[in-house]
Amino acid sequence: MWGQRHKQYLKEHRPALYNALLLSGKLDGYLADIDQQAQEMMNLIVQQMAQAQGITEALKSTDQMAWVGMMNNIRASATEIVNTEIIYS
């Protein structure tokens, strides 16, 4: 997912870099690395934000809808951060 987003960004906004990576045969490796970095960052941010907000498995078992809402907000925020820091930079 993340690698594909970055690939689209490169095509639209950094065509010289995209073409250089494509012609050198390094594009797939580069995108795989970006994908891995972004996924690791996403997991870390979600974990840290959930811990900071006190979202636990106990909340999940007692009030599932509240837990889902809070986790969706955290994932949306984390996605925004990853997009800004890695994908669209």
C-alpha positions as CSV (number, residue, x, y, z in Angstrom):
1,M,0.0,0.0,0.0
2,W,2.6,2.5,1.1
3,G,5.0,1.7,-1.8
4,Q,2.3,2.1,-4.3
5,R,1.3,5.5,-2.9
6,H,4.9,6.6,-3.0
7,K,5.3,5.3,-6.6
8,Q,2.3,7.4,-7.6
9,Y,3.8,10.5,-5.9
10,L,7.1,10.0,-7.7
11,K,5.3,9.6,-11.1
12,E,3.4,12.8,-10.6
13,H,5.7,15.1,-8.7
14,R,9.3,13.7,-9.1
15,P,9.3,12.2,-12.6
16,A,13.1,12.5,-13.0
17,L,13.8,10.5,-9.9
18,Y,11.1,8.0,-10.9
19,N,12.6,7.5,-14.3
20,A,16.2,7.2,-12.9
21,L,15.1,4.5,-10.4
22,L,13.1,2.7,-13.1
23,L,15.9,2.7,-15.7
24,S,18.5,1.6,-13.1
25,G,16.3,-1.3,-12.0
26,K,16.2,0.0,-8.4
27,L,12.6,1.1,-8.3
28,D,11.1,-2.1,-6.9
29,G,13.7,-2.4,-4.1
30,Y,13.3,1.3,-3.3
31,L,9.6,1.0,-3.1
32,A,9.8,-2.2,-1.0
33,D,12.1,-0.3,1.4
34,I,9.7,2.6,1.6
35,D,6.8,0.2,2.2
36,Q,8.7,-1.5,5.1
37,Q,9.7,1.8,6.7
38,A,6.2,3.2,6.5
39,Q,4.6,0.1,7.9
40,E,7.0,0.0,10.8
41,M,6.4,3.7,11.5
42,M,2.7,3.2,11.3
43,N,2.7,0.3,13.8
44,L,4.9,2.2,16.2
45,I,2.8,5.4,16.1
46,V,-0.4,3.4,16.6
47,Q,1.0,1.6,19.5
48,Q,2.4,4.7,21.1
49,M,-0.7,6.7,20.6
50,A,-2.9,4.0,22.0
51,Q,-0.7,3.6,25.0
52,A,-0.7,7.4,25.6
53,Q,-4.5,7.6,25.4
54,G,-5.0,4.6,27.7
55,I,-6.6,2.4,25.1
56,T,-6.3,-1.2,26.3
57,E,-7.6,-4.6,25.7
58,A,-9.8,-4.1,28.8
59,L,-11.6,-1.3,27.1
60,K,-12.0,-3.4,24.0
61,S,-13.7,-6.1,26.1
62,T,-16.0,-3.7,28.0
63,D,-16.9,-1.1,25.3
64,Q,-16.0,-2.4,21.8
65,M,-17.6,0.5,19.9
66,A,-15.7,3.1,21.9
67,W,-12.5,1.1,21.3
68,V,-13.1,0.9,17.6
69,G,-13.8,4.6,17.3
70,M,-10.7,5.5,19.2
71,M,-8.5,3.1,17.2
72,N,-9.9,4.4,14.0
73,N,-9.0,8.0,15.0
74,I,-5.5,6.9,16.0
75,R,-5.0,5.0,12.7
76,A,-6.2,8.0,10.7
77,S,-3.8,10.3,12.6
78,A,-0.9,7.8,12.1
79,T,-1.7,7.5,8.4
80,E,-1.5,11.3,8.1
81,I,1.8,11.3,9.8
82,V,3.3,8.5,7.7
83,N,2.0,10.2,4.5
84,T,3.7,13.5,5.5
85,E,6.9,12.1,6.8
86,I,7.6,9.3,4.3
87,I,5.3,9.0,1.4
88,Y,4.9,12.6,0.2
89,S,8.3,13.9,0.9
